Amino acid sequence: MAQAVVSTLAEIPFPSVDADLPVALLTRCPAASVTPLEDVPALAKAAQVAKVHVKDERNRMGLGSFKALGAAYVIARDAEAGASAGRTYVTASAGNHGLSVAAGALAFGARAVVYLADTVPEGFADRLRSFGAEVVRHGSIYEEAMAGAAAAAEEHGWALLSDSSWPGYVDRPHTLMEGYLVLMQEAVAQMPEAPTHIFLQAGVGGLATACAAYARVAWADAPRIIVVEPEVAPALYASIKAGSAQVTQGPESAMGRLDCKEPSLIALKGLARDADAFVLITEEEGKTGSETCAKAGYPTTPSGGAGVAGLLAARDALGLTEDARVLVILSEQAA
């Protein structure tokens, strides 16, 4: 079915693997610095494997997650071309993507408008406002907020800056995902040897596909790449299984950053090519993942620790042995 997905998405590009351009551009930012990759014995013990290497994105550029590398990079590219000053960027967000849009707009003389579903906490809205963003409440779920943002972009001539992609909307998300390559290029340079397994959490799939694509360039087929999704939001897995993009249904997940019912088409195409397996985790398993990270000294949310949760939940089913060397990404700081 994976090949069927690739065939049905012939007009959709594969994810970029060119990390050098975003590295060169983002390193000009005063807040830019390499995030650590650490060997965490406590997680290895919990998972009964030889090594668990954690790429720790919780303090990326002071914004609290890997998404600092995404939208802000798109705006930086526009600024380099002289096209950001005075422009309004509009998006929907369930969390950290909106902060990246707001911070990028503030840094480069642009304006940010962020649509939030009613379920997003007001504390997050206040944090967006602290970066100068205008916040608009729209709809009860992320997909409805995105529809509102897209309509506003059309009505006002604003630049829509989504971290997802769909037919007719691929250029900006393709560039955005290119920004995520920075963290994987760092991880490859930091790893003492190729991992045997990589667990990548996914919402719409941008992080997972960028990391998987770069891992294949660096390590070819050496690691087994496993994508982790909430079982109530299995957009990528359901699409791979069906052989075409699917819109899934399900209740709200506590893994809010991963609670996406429809996949990014660029991510879907990339992961259909690069991923080896998919793991769906329950709400309780997601909670266990974040609690295990906290006990090991790495507090994060159920979304941020979902890669660890997938490792713990599916170790035996995936056939991991005691000599496995695992790479996971801690994608955001604790709330």
Rosetta blueprint (number, residue, H / E / L):
1 M L
2 A H
3 Q H
4 A H
5 V H
6 V H
7 S H
8 T H
9 L L
10 A L
11 E L
12 I L
13 P L
14 F L
15 P L
16 S L
17 V L
18 D L
19 A L
20 D H
21 L H
22 P H
23 V H
24 A H
25 L H
26 L H
27 T L
28 R L
29 C L
30 P L
31 A L
32 A L
33 S L
34 V L
35 T L
36 P L
37 L E
38 E E
39 D E
40 V L
41 P H
42 A H
43 L H
44 A H
45 K H
46 A H
47 A H
48 Q L
49 V L
50 A L
51 K E
52 V E
53 H E
54 V E
55 K E
56 D E
57 E L
58 R L
59 N L
60 R H
61 M H
62 G H
63 L L
64 G L
65 S E
66 F H
67 K H
68 A H
69 L H
70 G L
71 A H
72 A H
73 Y H
74 V H
75 I H
76 A H
77 R H
78 D H
79 A H
80 E H
81 A L
82 G L
83 A L
84 S L
85 A L
86 G L
87 R L
88 T E
89 Y E
90 V E
91 T E
92 A E
93 S L
94 A L
95 G L
96 N H
97 H H
98 G H
99 L H
100 S H
101 V H
102 A H
103 A H
104 G H
105 A H
106 L H
107 A H
108 F L
109 G L
110 A L
111 R E
112 A E
113 V E
114 V E
115 Y E
116 L E
117 A L
118 D L
119 T L
120 V L
121 P L
122 E H
123 G H
124 F H
125 A H
126 D H
127 R H
128 L H
129 R H
130 S H
131 F L
132 G L
133 A L
134 E E
135 V E
136 V E
137 R E
138 H L
139 G L
140 S L
141 I L
142 Y H
143 E H
144 E H
145 A H
146 M H
147 A H
148 G H
149 A H
150 A H
151 A H
152 A H
153 A H
154 E H
155 E H
156 H H
157 G L
158 W L
159 A E
160 L E
161 L L
162 S L
163 D L
164 S L
165 S L
166 W E
167 P L
168 G L
169 Y E
170 V L
171 D H
172 R H
173 P H
174 H H
175 T H
176 L H
177 M H
178 E H
179 G H
180 Y H
181 L H
182 V H
183 L H
184 M H
185 Q H
186 E H
187 A H
188 V H
189 A H
190 Q H
191 M L
192 P L
193 E L
194 A L
195 P L
196 T L
197 H E
198 I E
199 F E
200 L E
201 Q E
202 A L
203 G L
204 V L
205 G L
206 G H
207 L H
208 A H
209 T H
210 A H
211 C H
212 A H
213 A H
214 Y H
215 A H
216 R H
217 V H
218 A H
219 W H
220 A L
221 D L
222 A L
223 P L
224 R E
225 I E
226 I E
227 V E
228 V E
229 E E
230 P E
231 E L
232 V L
233 A L
234 P L
235 A H
236 L H
237 Y H
238 A H
239 S H
240 I H
241 K H
242 A H
243 G L
244 S L
245 A L
246 Q L
247 V L
248 T L
249 Q L
250 G L
251 P L
252 E L
253 S L
254 A L
255 M L
256 G H
257 R H
258 L H
259 D L
260 C L
261 K L
262 E L
263 P L
264 S L
265 L H
266 I H
267 A H
268 L H
269 K H
270 G H
271 L H
272 A H
273 R H
274 D H
275 A L
276 D L
277 A E
278 F E
279 V E
280 L E
281 I E
282 T L
283 E H
284 E H
285 E H
286 G H
287 K H
288 T H
289 G H
290 S H
291 E H
292 T H
293 C H
294 A H
295 K H
296 A L
297 G L
298 Y L
299 P L
300 T L
301 T L
302 P L
303 S L
304 G L
305 G L
306 A H
307 G H
308 V H
309 A H
310 G H
311 L H
312 L H
313 A H
314 A H
315 R L
316 D L
317 A L
318 L L
319 G L
320 L L
321 T L
322 E L
323 D L
324 A L
325 R E
326 V E
327 L E
328 V E
329 I E
330 L E
331 S L
332 E E
333 Q L
334 A L
335 A L
